Amino acid sequence: MSYRTDTDRILDNIDRARSRDMERALSLHDRQARGRDMDTTVPDGDATSPERMKRIFGLMESGYRKAAQGSEIGPLAARFRAIGDISHHDARGDVSVSVHYLDSGRDDDVGVVPFEITSVHLDEAKKETRTSRPDVNAMKVLRLRLRDGVLAAYQKIEPRLRAALKERADIGHVAVQVTLDLRPLAPLVDPLAEAEPPE
């Protein structure tokens, strides 16, 4: 049976194309969980650097809690169900922390940390949750990735935050946004399977 009449290969190609189209159709809003907090209380002029750094870290903690407990993370975990677009239980994503200095001309300080989720991680979560529901186990894994990602992102941008304190960019309103972005891990495609054989 030739490539053009091989039904299985044709259907496989159609499925792959549908998966790509589905992923393109998903907007950023559909694949993100966000938490944002802002502090409008201006620090005292004699506030020490550790006190001002604690203020920013507190905003990060608040942003993390809002992202972890918000309504957006539930649908992300639900995508791991057997009928979801991450039914193969492999996904990639990243956690980003963005610090906005609203009363300063300084650019935002942003830290991004990538992560990966595999079926092994869901199996490990299953031992703690004692349920086989992929969405419940995915929720536990996503919150863990979010927590670890926020801490790692903070470590990445800490030198820049200290530079912002020296510039006194934080003396004013400061906002922090924590974002978890989740994408299905695209299955490996054999380039030879996609190519048409020579006539």
Secondary structure by P-SEA (a helix, b strand, c coil): cccccaaaaaaaaaaaaaaaaaaaaccccccccbbbbbbcccccccccaaaaaaaaaaaaaaaaaaaaacaaaaaaaacccccccccccccccbbbbbbbcccccccbbbbbbbbcccaaaaaaaaaaaccccaaaaaaaaaaaaaaaaaaaaaaaaaaaaaaaaaacccccbbbbbbbbbbbcccccccccccccccc
